[in-house]
Amino acid sequence: MQKKVYELSIVDLKRLKKDIIEIGDILKSKEFLEFIAQKCVAKIKEISSTKLSAGALDNNDISSYSQSHKYSIHGNTITLFNDSQIDITSKTWMSEETRANYNAELSLGKIIEFGIGYTGGLGSYDYVDADWQYDVNEHGYKGWYYEDSAGNKVWTNGFAGKQIYAELMNYLDEHLGEWIDEYFNKKL
């Protein structure tokens, strides 16, 4: 980041005041928030690509998840989220009784972040949504079978959460200052 030198004079103190106001205006600007939000989404995609493997999830689910990282800006707050869903009504292999335990759409974003089933519940995670349930149908370690997109019967006892957004938060703790410096070097 560029450095400025000020002397203890009326002229330089007025210049310092003007520069502080300009920095404050930049930090509150929509453009700055958009810059940080876009950097976050790019980093989430990078983390996702290293943490998700085709063996653990259906390729269609990985694709849906990867394309669904988004952000919204309200005031000076950036909200990052993944709104990918699994349409439960389209799962013909799922019994009506089992389907009744789920909403019409199941959050794929939450499954990937927090995990699901017995295996998902074994993890120790930095953050879990208070409303999230791991083993809705109480299969336990015995697991269950499902049909993948190729029509193959597959056994699982769940999926460990990947904590992709939690990893982003850890990354931001160490690197957010670098992004801010990058932005200010362009603007000042």
C-alpha positions as CSV (number, residue, x, y, z in Angstrom):
1,M,0.0,0.0,0.0
2,Q,1.3,3.5,-0.8
3,K,2.5,5.6,2.1
4,K,1.9,9.3,2.6
5,V,4.0,11.6,4.7
6,Y,2.4,14.5,6.6
7,E,4.1,17.3,8.5
8,L,2.6,18.9,11.6
9,S,1.3,22.0,9.7
10,I,-2.1,23.4,9.1
11,V,-1.9,22.6,5.4
12,D,-0.8,18.9,6.0
13,L,-3.4,18.4,8.7
14,K,-6.1,19.6,6.3
15,R,-4.7,17.2,3.7
16,L,-4.7,14.4,6.2
17,K,-8.3,15.1,7.1
18,K,-9.3,15.1,3.4
19,D,-7.4,11.8,2.9
20,I,-9.1,10.1,5.9
21,I,-12.5,11.2,4.6
22,E,-11.7,9.8,1.1
23,I,-10.6,6.5,2.6
24,G,-13.8,6.3,4.6
25,D,-15.8,7.0,1.5
26,I,-14.0,4.3,-0.4
27,L,-14.6,1.7,2.3
28,K,-18.3,2.5,2.2
29,S,-18.6,2.5,-1.6
30,K,-20.6,-0.1,-3.5
31,E,-17.7,-0.5,-5.8
32,F,-15.4,-1.6,-2.9
33,L,-18.0,-4.0,-1.5
34,E,-18.5,-5.5,-5.0
35,F,-14.7,-5.9,-5.3
36,I,-14.5,-7.8,-2.0
37,A,-17.6,-9.9,-2.7
38,Q,-16.2,-11.0,-6.1
39,K,-12.9,-11.9,-4.6
40,C,-14.8,-14.0,-2.0
41,V,-16.8,-15.8,-4.6
42,A,-13.6,-16.5,-6.6
43,K,-11.9,-17.9,-3.5
44,I,-15.0,-20.0,-2.6
45,K,-14.8,-21.6,-6.1
46,E,-11.1,-22.3,-5.6
47,I,-11.7,-23.9,-2.2
48,S,-14.7,-25.9,-3.7
49,S,-12.6,-27.3,-6.5
50,T,-10.0,-28.6,-4.1
51,K,-12.4,-30.0,-1.5
52,L,-15.0,-31.7,-3.8
53,S,-14.4,-34.9,-5.6
54,A,-16.6,-36.6,-8.2
55,G,-16.5,-39.8,-6.1
56,A,-18.2,-38.3,-3.1
57,L,-21.0,-36.5,-5.1
58,D,-22.9,-36.9,-8.3
59,N,-21.2,-34.8,-11.1
60,N,-24.5,-33.0,-11.7
61,D,-24.6,-32.0,-8.0
62,I,-21.0,-30.8,-8.1
63,S,-21.8,-28.7,-11.2
64,S,-25.0,-27.3,-9.6
65,Y,-23.2,-26.4,-6.4
66,S,-20.2,-24.9,-8.2
67,Q,-22.4,-22.6,-10.3
68,S,-24.5,-21.4,-7.3
69,H,-22.1,-19.4,-5.2
70,K,-23.6,-15.9,-4.9
71,Y,-23.5,-12.8,-2.9
72,S,-25.8,-9.9,-2.0
73,I,-25.0,-6.5,-0.6
74,H,-27.3,-4.7,1.7
75,G,-25.9,-1.4,3.1
76,N,-22.3,-2.2,4.1
77,T,-22.9,-5.9,4.6
78,I,-21.9,-8.6,2.1
79,T,-23.8,-11.9,2.4
80,L,-22.3,-14.9,0.7
81,F,-24.4,-18.0,0.0
82,N,-25.0,-21.1,-2.1
83,D,-28.6,-21.6,-3.1
84,S,-28.2,-25.0,-4.9
85,Q,-31.0,-27.4,-4.2
86,I,-31.8,-31.1,-4.7
87,D,-35.4,-31.5,-6.0
88,I,-36.7,-34.2,-3.8
89,T,-39.8,-34.7,-5.9
90,S,-37.7,-35.7,-8.9
91,K,-36.0,-38.6,-6.9
92,T,-38.1,-41.5,-8.2
93,W,-36.0,-44.0,-6.1
94,M,-37.1,-42.3,-2.8
95,S,-40.2,-43.8,-1.2
96,E,-43.1,-41.5,-0.4
97,E,-42.5,-42.2,3.3
98,T,-38.9,-41.1,3.1
99,R,-39.8,-38.1,0.8
100,A,-42.3,-36.9,3.5
101,N,-39.3,-36.3,5.9
102,Y,-37.9,-33.6,3.5
103,N,-39.1,-30.3,2.1
104,A,-39.7,-30.4,-1.6
105,E,-36.2,-29.1,-2.1
106,L,-33.2,-30.1,0.0
107,S,-30.3,-27.6,0.3
108,L,-27.3,-29.0,-1.5
109,G,-25.4,-26.0,-0.3
110,K,-26.0,-27.1,3.3
111,I,-25.3,-30.8,2.6
112,I,-21.9,-29.9,1.2
113,E,-21.1,-27.3,4.0
114,F,-22.4,-29.3,7.0
115,G,-22.6,-32.9,5.9
116,I,-25.5,-35.3,6.0
117,G,-26.4,-38.7,7.6
118,Y,-24.4,-40.6,10.1
119,T,-21.0,-39.6,8.6
120,G,-21.9,-36.0,8.5
121,G,-22.9,-36.0,12.2
122,L,-19.5,-37.4,13.2
123,G,-17.6,-34.2,12.2
124,S,-16.5,-31.4,14.5
125,Y,-17.4,-28.3,12.5
126,D,-16.6,-24.6,13.2
127,Y,-20.2,-23.7,12.4
128,V,-23.4,-25.6,11.8
129,D,-26.9,-24.1,11.1
130,A,-29.0,-24.6,14.3
131,D,-31.8,-26.1,12.2
132,W,-29.7,-28.6,10.3
133,Q,-30.4,-32.3,10.9
134,Y,-27.9,-34.9,9.9
135,D,-29.8,-38.2,10.0
136,V,-33.4,-37.3,9.3
137,N,-34.5,-40.9,8.7
138,E,-32.4,-42.3,11.5
139,H,-30.5,-44.8,9.4
140,G,-27.4,-44.5,11.6
141,Y,-24.2,-46.2,10.6
142,K,-26.2,-48.8,8.6
143,G,-26.8,-46.1,6.0
144,W,-29.1,-46.4,3.0
145,Y,-29.1,-47.0,-0.8
146,Y,-29.8,-44.5,-3.5
147,E,-29.8,-44.4,-7.2
148,D,-27.2,-42.1,-8.9
149,S,-27.8,-40.2,-12.1
150,A,-26.5,-43.2,-14.1
151,G,-29.1,-45.5,-12.5
152,N,-26.6,-47.4,-10.3
153,K,-27.6,-48.4,-6.8
154,V,-25.1,-46.8,-4.3
155,W,-24.8,-47.4,-0.6
156,T,-23.9,-44.5,1.7
157,N,-24.1,-43.7,5.4
158,G,-23.8,-40.0,4.7
159,F,-21.4,-37.4,3.7
160,A,-18.9,-35.4,5.8
161,G,-19.3,-31.6,5.6
162,K,-16.6,-29.8,3.6
163,Q,-16.9,-26.5,5.5
164,I,-16.1,-24.5,2.4
165,Y,-17.6,-21.2,3.7
166,A,-15.9,-21.8,7.1
167,E,-12.6,-22.2,5.3
168,L,-13.2,-18.9,3.4
169,M,-13.7,-17.2,6.8
170,N,-10.4,-18.5,8.0
171,Y,-8.8,-17.3,4.8
172,L,-10.2,-13.9,5.2
173,D,-8.8,-13.6,8.7
174,E,-5.4,-13.9,7.2
175,H,-5.7,-12.3,3.8
176,L,-8.5,-9.7,3.7
177,G,-5.9,-7.0,4.3
178,E,-4.2,-8.0,1.1
179,W,-7.4,-7.5,-0.9
180,I,-8.0,-4.1,0.7
181,D,-4.4,-3.1,-0.2
182,E,-5.0,-4.3,-3.7
183,Y,-8.1,-2.1,-4.0
184,F,-6.5,0.9,-2.5
185,N,-3.5,0.7,-4.7
186,K,-5.9,1.0,-7.7
187,K,-7.9,3.8,-6.2
188,L,-5.4,6.1,-4.4
